[in-house]
Amino acid sequence: MKGTQQDVITSLGLLVLRLGAGGLLFGAHGWAKLMNIAERAPKFSDPIGLGPQASFGLVVFAEVLCTGSVMVGLLTRISTVPILIFLGVAAFIQHAHDPWMKRELPLLFAVPFLALLFTGAGRFSLDALIRPKWPFGGKAGS
């Protein structure tokens, strides 16, 4: 059965949310880190004690690979988890004693990714294309 007009509108909204939040996080933060790995990794902050290079690698993983996955709608709910973890570390550990303005940005980024964790990617995503059909009708995970 084809989706209703409301389903299409909701999925378009989720597409805009995925592309907007993922694109902004990737473009404003991930791309710069990716292009300057050699010089930034050794000097990166180490808020949870893994070492600067490991911390940098985890942040690049979240800001580049996970945001790219969210943008195309591939393993969307799973991909939001590392993003939300790194944003939580940024807001509540790295910038815990900083003024509100330093904590505000990671929290603002967390909101759309948290919404996507609950909603999924919508019908205009790779998740919707590859999700297996249940034998009882509908799609797995719907």
C-alpha positions as CSV (number, residue, x, y, z in Angstrom):
1,M,0.0,0.0,0.0
2,K,1.3,3.4,-1.0
3,G,1.9,6.0,1.8
4,T,-0.4,8.8,2.4
5,Q,0.3,12.4,1.5
6,Q,1.2,13.0,5.2
7,D,3.8,10.2,5.1
8,V,5.4,11.8,2.1
9,I,5.5,15.3,3.7
10,T,6.9,13.8,6.9
11,S,9.6,11.9,5.0
12,L,10.5,15.1,3.1
13,G,10.8,16.9,6.5
14,L,13.1,14.1,7.7
15,L,15.2,14.4,4.5
16,V,15.6,18.1,5.1
17,L,16.5,17.4,8.8
18,R,19.1,14.8,7.8
19,L,20.7,16.9,5.1
20,G,20.6,20.1,7.1
21,A,22.0,18.8,10.4
22,G,24.4,16.3,8.8
23,G,25.6,18.8,6.2
24,L,26.1,21.6,8.7
25,L,28.0,19.4,11.1
26,F,30.1,17.8,8.3
27,G,30.7,21.1,6.5
28,A,31.4,23.3,9.4
29,H,33.4,20.9,11.6
30,G,34.2,17.4,10.0
31,W,35.6,18.6,6.7
32,A,38.2,20.9,8.3
33,K,39.3,18.2,10.7
34,L,39.5,15.7,7.8
35,M,41.6,18.0,5.8
36,N,44.1,18.8,8.6
37,I,44.4,15.4,10.3
38,A,48.2,15.4,10.6
39,E,48.5,18.8,12.3
40,R,45.3,18.7,14.4
41,A,45.3,15.1,15.8
42,P,48.4,15.4,18.1
43,K,47.1,18.7,19.6
44,F,43.4,17.7,20.0
45,S,41.9,17.9,23.5
46,D,41.5,14.7,25.4
47,P,38.3,15.1,27.5
48,I,37.8,11.4,28.4
49,G,41.4,10.2,28.7
50,L,41.8,8.2,25.6
51,G,44.7,10.3,24.3
52,P,44.5,13.2,21.8
53,Q,44.8,11.1,18.7
54,A,42.2,8.6,19.7
55,S,39.8,11.3,20.7
56,F,40.4,13.1,17.4
57,G,39.8,9.9,15.5
58,L,36.5,9.3,17.3
59,V,35.3,12.8,16.6
60,V,36.3,12.6,12.9
61,F,34.5,9.2,12.7
62,A,31.3,10.9,14.1
63,E,31.6,14.1,12.2
64,V,32.5,12.6,8.9
65,L,31.4,9.0,8.5
66,C,28.4,9.1,10.8
67,T,27.1,12.4,9.4
68,G,27.6,11.1,5.9
69,S,25.6,8.0,6.7
70,V,22.8,10.1,8.3
71,M,22.7,12.4,5.3
72,V,22.1,9.5,2.8
73,G,19.9,7.7,5.3
74,L,22.0,4.6,5.8
75,L,21.9,3.0,9.2
76,T,20.5,6.3,10.4
77,R,19.5,5.4,14.0
78,I,22.8,3.6,14.6
79,S,24.8,6.4,13.0
80,T,23.2,9.1,15.3
81,V,24.6,7.3,18.5
82,P,28.3,8.2,18.0
83,I,27.3,11.8,17.0
84,L,25.2,12.2,20.1
85,I,27.9,10.8,22.3
86,F,30.6,13.1,21.0
87,L,28.2,16.1,21.2
88,G,27.4,15.1,24.8
89,V,31.1,14.9,25.6
90,A,31.6,18.3,24.0
91,A,28.7,20.0,25.9
92,F,29.0,18.3,29.3
93,I,32.6,17.3,29.7
94,Q,34.9,19.4,27.4
95,H,33.0,22.6,27.9
96,A,31.4,21.9,31.3
97,H,33.0,24.9,33.0
98,D,32.8,27.2,30.0
99,P,30.1,29.9,29.5
100,W,26.8,28.8,28.1
101,M,27.7,30.0,24.6
102,K,30.4,27.3,24.4
103,R,28.0,24.5,25.4
104,E,25.1,25.8,23.3
105,L,26.4,24.7,19.9
106,P,26.9,21.0,20.6
107,L,23.5,21.0,22.3
108,L,21.8,22.7,19.3
109,F,23.4,20.1,17.0
110,A,22.2,17.3,19.3
111,V,18.5,18.1,19.0
112,P,18.0,17.1,15.3
113,F,20.2,14.0,15.7
114,L,18.2,13.0,18.8
115,A,15.0,13.5,16.8
116,L,16.4,11.2,14.0
117,L,17.3,8.6,16.6
118,F,13.7,8.3,17.5
119,T,12.1,8.8,14.0
120,G,14.5,7.1,11.7
121,A,15.4,8.4,8.2
122,G,12.0,8.3,6.5
123,R,11.1,6.9,3.1
124,F,13.6,9.0,1.1
125,S,16.6,7.2,2.4
126,L,18.8,4.2,1.7
127,D,17.4,2.6,4.9
128,A,14.0,2.5,3.3
129,L,15.4,1.0,0.1
130,I,17.3,-1.8,1.7
131,R,15.1,-2.7,4.7
132,P,13.8,-6.2,4.2
133,K,10.1,-6.8,3.9
134,W,8.4,-8.6,6.8
135,P,6.4,-11.7,5.7
136,F,3.3,-10.1,7.4
137,G,3.3,-6.9,5.3
138,G,5.0,-3.7,6.1
139,K,8.8,-3.2,6.5
140,A,11.1,-4.3,9.2
141,G,11.6,-1.6,11.7
142,S,8.5,0.4,10.7
